Amino acid sequence: MDKVLIVDDDLETLRLVGLMLQRQGYEIVAASNGTQALGLARTEKPVVIILDVMMPDLDGYEVTRQLRKDSETTNIPIILFTAKSQTEDKLVGYEAGADDYLTKPVHPAELIAKIKKLMDVGRSRESASAIHGHMIGVLAAKGGSGVSSTAINLALNYHNRTKELAVAAELRPGQGTWGMELGFENTDNLNHLLLLKPNEITSQKVDSELTQTTRGIKVLFASNEPKDVGLINSGPQLVEVVEKLSHLGPTVFLDLGTGFLPQLKRILSLCDEIVLLLEPNPLNIARTKKLLELIIEKGFGKSKFLTLVQVNRIVSALQMSQTQISEILKQKIDFMLPPFSEQAFNSFSKNIPLIEFSPSSLYNKQFDIFTDSIIKNVKG
């Protein structure tokens, strides 16, 4: 049954309008002031809000403005309901974000007609907002494989090569490195979200924790304080953060660490593409094989994109060959990145991202090719 939220400080109006709508089969939710209306709009998710203008705490115009600013309520159609009929009053209402305007008293047939019309408007808005950006998760089966560095540099290089907004998020509380790499001091943004209840995590709140960098990307930083590592157990909150991130940018890059996040399966299901890093040694490949089985189970490599990247850190004579690795994993290696220890040390010392340091290096040239393949996947 469709819910309609009626907001009016006149109890008789609430009763009469409520009866009109109940007779038409609507479920009624009532509020007698603006503050109560804001809370009910978020929790009840009505199909339409009928909102009185003149109220003692927050007037209808201000309630409308706040509803439009909140990503959880921004798509709900709003009818302003008032005794005022001046054109100037209506203009203020429309500027605040109202969809329609009714003057008291209203005929039942007119009220029902407007509600039915605006329900279609609300559905159209919801359909549009349901379209989410391309979500790319970067992970490895073992620490030290360069997941964090790869994820942030991939986001930066993606923006550099497309000039489009990219969002990057560290999802490892207490283990964040991006703040230090990019020269930011306050990096407990992810903490703020994980300390909330899952149903309190809205797109607006996630967006407010993103840091706009001068390099054209928005970043959700994770703390680098060891005391915060315990927040990694906030599985439901992590899922909500990832889900909300998908609506905040056309392309989103996630640092998923070593793949031991709680509710990893749920987070993988929200991704459109996985970049899996591996190192060419027996232990790493054995662990990668186990993680790869889970990733493939979630549709990557079939209905979703899967990119395997071999990160070389030692001389080739001591490494497993690409052929050996492919045979064990039953999956081809898409890219190989050359050793970059010295370049990484120097770039970190100067707070310059790896991809911006020594552009002509072999690593950066290979990384450009790797990024271009991701761009091709995103663009279809």
C-alpha positions in Angstrom: 0.0 0.0 0.0 1.4 3.4 -1.0 2.2 5.8 1.9 1.4 9.5 1.9 2.9 11.7 4.5 0.7 14.6 5.6 2.3 17.4 7.6 0.1 20.1 9.3 0.0 21.6 12.7 -3.9 21.7 12.4 -5.1 18.4 13.7 -8.5 18.9 12.0 -6.8 19.2 8.6 -4.7 16.1 9.3 -7.9 14.2 10.1 -9.9 15.4 7.1 -7.1 14.9 4.5 -6.2 11.6 6.0 -9.8 10.4 5.6 -9.9 11.5 2.0 -6.8 9.5 1.2 -7.7 6.4 3.2 -10.9 6.1 1.3 -8.8 5.9 -1.9 -6.7 3.1 -0.4 -3.6 5.1 0.7 -1.7 4.4 3.9 -1.4 7.6 6.0 1.6 8.8 7.9 1.0 12.1 9.8 3.3 14.7 11.3 2.3 17.9 13.2 5.6 19.9 12.7 8.5 20.2 10.3 11.1 18.4 12.4 8.9 15.4 12.8 8.2 15.5 9.1 11.9 15.3 8.2 12.3 12.2 10.4 9.3 10.4 9.0 10.2 11.2 5.4 13.5 9.3 5.9 12.1 6.4 7.8 8.7 5.8 6.1 9.7 6.6 2.5 6.3 8.0 1.4 5.4 8.2 -2.3 4.2 11.8 -1.8 4.4 14.4 0.9 1.6 16.9 1.5 3.2 19.7 3.4 1.6 22.7 5.1 3.5 25.9 4.7 2.7 27.7 8.0 4.1 25.7 10.9 5.6 26.9 14.2 9.1 25.3 14.1 10.2 24.9 10.5 7.9 26.2 7.8 7.0 24.2 4.7 9.6 26.0 2.6 12.5 25.2 4.9 11.3 21.6 5.3 11.2 21.3 1.5 14.7 22.7 1.1 16.0 20.2 3.7 14.2 17.3 2.0 15.7 18.2 -1.3 19.3 18.4 0.1 19.0 14.9 1.6 19.8 12.1 -0.9 17.4 9.8 1.0 14.4 12.1 0.4 15.4 14.2 -2.6 13.3 12.3 -5.0 10.0 12.3 -3.0 7.4 14.5 -4.7 6.1 17.4 -2.5 2.8 19.2 -2.6 2.7 22.4 -0.6 -0.6 22.9 1.1 -1.7 26.3 2.4 -4.3 28.9 2.8 -2.0 31.3 0.9 -2.8 31.7 -2.7 -0.5 34.6 -3.7 1.7 34.1 -6.8 4.7 35.2 -4.8 4.1 32.5 -2.2 3.9 29.8 -4.9 7.1 31.0 -6.5 8.9 30.7 -3.1 7.5 27.1 -2.8 8.7 26.1 -6.3 12.1 27.6 -5.7 12.4 25.6 -2.5 11.8 22.5 -4.5 8.1 21.8 -4.3 6.5 19.9 -7.2 3.0 21.3 -6.9 0.8 23.7 -4.8 -2.7 23.3 -3.4 -4.8 26.0 -1.7 -7.0 25.1 1.3 -9.7 23.9 1.2 -9.1 21.4 -1.5 -11.6 19.2 -3.4 -10.9 15.5 -2.9 -10.8 14.8 -6.6 -8.2 17.5 -7.2 -6.0 16.2 -4.4 -6.2 12.5 -5.6 -5.4 13.6 -9.2 -2.3 15.5 -8.1 -1.1 12.6 -6.0 -1.4 10.1 -8.8 0.4 12.4 -11.2 3.2 13.0 -8.7 3.6 9.3 -7.9 4.7 8.8 -11.5 7.2 11.7 -11.2 8.6 10.1 -8.1 9.1 6.7 -9.8 10.9 8.4 -12.7 13.2 10.1 -10.3 13.9 6.9 -8.5 14.7 5.1 -11.7 17.1 7.8 -12.7 18.9 7.8 -9.3 19.1 4.0 -9.4 21.7 4.2 -12.2 25.1 4.0 -10.5 28.7 4.5 -11.5 31.1 1.9 -12.6 32.6 0.4 -9.4 36.1 -1.1 -9.5 37.5 -3.1 -6.6 41.2 -3.5 -6.3 42.5 -6.4 -4.0 45.1 -9.1 -3.5 45.3 -12.3 -1.6 48.4 -11.1 0.4 49.5 -7.9 1.9 52.4 -6.0 0.3 51.2 -6.5 -3.2 50.6 -2.8 -3.8 46.8 -2.7 -3.6 46.6 0.7 -2.0 49.1 2.3 -4.3 47.5 0.7 -7.4 44.0 1.8 -6.4 44.8 5.5 -5.8 47.1 5.8 -8.8 44.5 4.1 -11.0 41.9 6.7 -9.9 44.4 9.5 -10.6 45.5 8.2 -13.9 41.9 7.5 -15.0 41.1 11.2 -14.3 44.2 12.4 -16.0 43.4 10.4 -19.2 39.6 11.0 -19.3 39.3 14.4 -17.5 36.3 12.9 -15.8 35.5 12.8 -12.1 36.7 9.7 -10.2 36.0 8.7 -6.7 38.5 6.6 -4.7 37.8 5.0 -1.3 40.1 3.3 1.2 38.0 0.6 3.0 40.6 -0.4 5.6 40.3 1.5 8.8 43.5 1.9 10.8 45.5 1.0 7.7 45.1 4.0 5.5 48.1 5.2 3.5 46.6 7.6 1.0 46.5 10.6 3.3 50.3 10.3 3.8 50.9 9.7 0.1 48.9 12.8 -0.9 49.9 15.1 2.0 46.6 15.2 3.9 46.6 15.1 7.7 43.0 14.6 8.7 42.1 11.1 7.4 39.6 9.6 9.7 36.6 10.2 7.3 35.9 6.5 7.0 35.8 6.2 10.8 33.0 8.8 11.0 30.8 6.5 8.8 31.6 3.2 10.4 30.7 4.6 13.8 27.1 5.2 12.6 24.3 2.6 12.5 23.9 1.2 9.0 20.5 2.9 8.5 22.1 6.2 9.4 24.6 6.0 6.5 23.1 8.1 3.7 24.5 9.2 0.4 24.7 12.7 1.7 26.7 11.7 4.7 29.1 9.7 2.6 29.5 12.6 0.2 30.2 14.9 3.1 33.2 12.7 4.1 34.7 12.8 0.6 37.7 15.1 0.2 38.0 17.0 -3.0 41.7 17.0 -4.1 43.4 19.4 -6.4 44.1 16.5 -8.7 40.5 16.1 -9.9 39.4 13.2 -7.8 37.4 12.8 -4.6 38.8 10.6 -1.9 37.4 8.8 1.1 40.4 8.5 3.4 40.9 5.8 6.0 42.6 6.4 9.3 46.3 5.3 9.7 45.9 4.9 13.5 46.4 1.2 14.6 43.7 1.7 17.3 41.1 2.0 14.6 41.7 -1.4 13.0 38.9 -2.9 15.0 36.4 -0.9 13.0 37.1 -3.4 10.1 34.5 -5.6 11.8 31.8 -3.0 10.9 30.6 -5.2 8.0 27.1 -3.8 7.6 28.4 -0.3 7.7 31.1 -1.0 5.1 28.4 -2.4 2.7 26.3 0.7 3.2 29.3 2.9 2.5 30.1 1.0 -0.7 26.5 1.1 -1.9 26.2 4.9 -1.3 29.5 5.5 -3.1 28.1 3.9 -6.2 25.8 6.9 -6.6 28.4 9.6 -6.0 30.6 9.4 -9.1 30.6 7.9 -12.6 33.6 5.8 -11.7 34.6 4.6 -8.2 37.8 2.9 -7.2 37.8 0.8 -4.0 40.9 -0.3 -2.0 39.7 -3.7 -0.8 43.0 -4.7 0.7 43.7 -8.4 1.0 40.2 -9.6 0.5 39.5 -10.4 4.1 36.9 -7.7 4.6 33.7 -8.7 6.4 30.8 -9.3 4.1 33.3 -9.4 1.1 30.8 -11.3 -1.0 28.2 -8.6 -0.6 30.8 -5.9 -1.4 31.9 -7.9 -4.5 28.3 -8.1 -5.7 28.2 -4.2 -5.7 31.3 -4.0 -7.9 31.3 -4.0 -11.7 34.9 -4.9 -12.1 37.7 -6.5 -10.1 41.4 -5.8 -10.4 43.3 -8.7 -8.7 47.0 -8.2 -8.0 49.4 -11.1 -7.6 53.1 -11.7 -7.1 54.9 -14.5 -9.0 55.8 -16.7 -6.0 54.3 -20.1 -5.0 52.7 -18.9 -1.7 51.1 -15.8 -3.2 49.8 -17.8 -6.2 48.3 -20.5 -3.9 46.4 -17.9 -1.9 45.4 -16.0 -5.1 43.9 -19.2 -6.5 41.6 -19.5 -3.4 40.5 -15.8 -3.6 40.1 -16.1 -7.4 37.6 -18.9 -6.9 35.4 -16.6 -4.8 35.7 -13.8 -7.3 34.8 -16.0 -10.3 31.8 -17.4 -8.3 30.4 -13.8 -8.1 30.4 -13.6 -11.9 33.7 -11.8 -12.6 35.5 -12.9 -15.8 32.0 -13.8 -17.2 29.3 -11.2 -16.8 31.6 -8.8 -15.0 35.1 -7.6 -15.8 38.1 -9.2 -14.2 41.7 -8.0 -14.7 44.7 -9.9 -13.3 47.8 -7.9 -12.8 51.2 -9.4 -12.0 53.4 -7.2 -9.8 57.1 -8.0 -10.2 59.2 -7.1 -7.2 62.3 -9.3 -7.6 64.6 -10.3 -10.5 62.8 -12.5 -13.0 65.2 -15.5 -12.5 63.6 -16.0 -9.0 60.0 -15.7 -10.1 57.5 -18.2 -11.5 56.9 -17.7 -15.2 53.7 -16.2 -16.5 52.9 -19.5 -18.2 53.2 -21.4 -14.9 51.0 -18.9 -13.1 48.3 -19.0 -15.8 48.2 -22.8 -15.7 47.8 -22.9 -12.0 45.1 -20.2 -11.9 43.5 -21.3 -15.2 43.3 -17.6 -15.9 45.5 -15.4 -18.2 47.6 -12.6 -16.7 46.4 -9.4 -18.3 49.2 -7.0 -17.3 52.6 -7.1 -15.7 54.0 -4.1 -13.7 57.8 -3.9 -13.4 59.6 -3.3 -10.1 59.1 0.2 -8.7 60.5 0.2 -5.2 62.9 3.1 -5.7 60.3 5.2 -7.6 57.8 4.5 -4.9 60.2 5.6 -2.1 61.0 8.9 -3.9 57.4 9.7 -4.7 56.3 9.0 -1.2 59.1 11.2 0.3 57.9 14.1 -1.8 54.1 13.5 -1.4 53.8 13.0 -5.2 51.6 10.2 -6.5 53.6 7.4 -8.1 52.0 7.9 -11.5 53.0 11.5 -11.5 56.6 10.8 -10.5 59.0 10.1 -13.4 56.4 10.0 -16.2 58.8 8.4 -18.7 59.6 5.4 -16.4 58.9 1.9 -17.6 56.4 1.5 -14.7 54.4 4.6 -15.7 54.3 3.5 -19.3 53.0 0.1 -18.4 50.5 1.7 -15.9 49.2 3.9 -18.7 48.4 0.8 -20.8 46.8 -0.8 -17.8 44.6 2.3 -17.2 43.6 2.5 -20.8 42.2 -1.0 -20.6 40.1 0.0 -17.5 38.9 3.0 -19.4 37.8 0.8 -22.3 35.9 -1.5 -19.9 34.1 1.5 -18.3 33.2 3.1 -21.6 32.0 -0.2 -23.1 
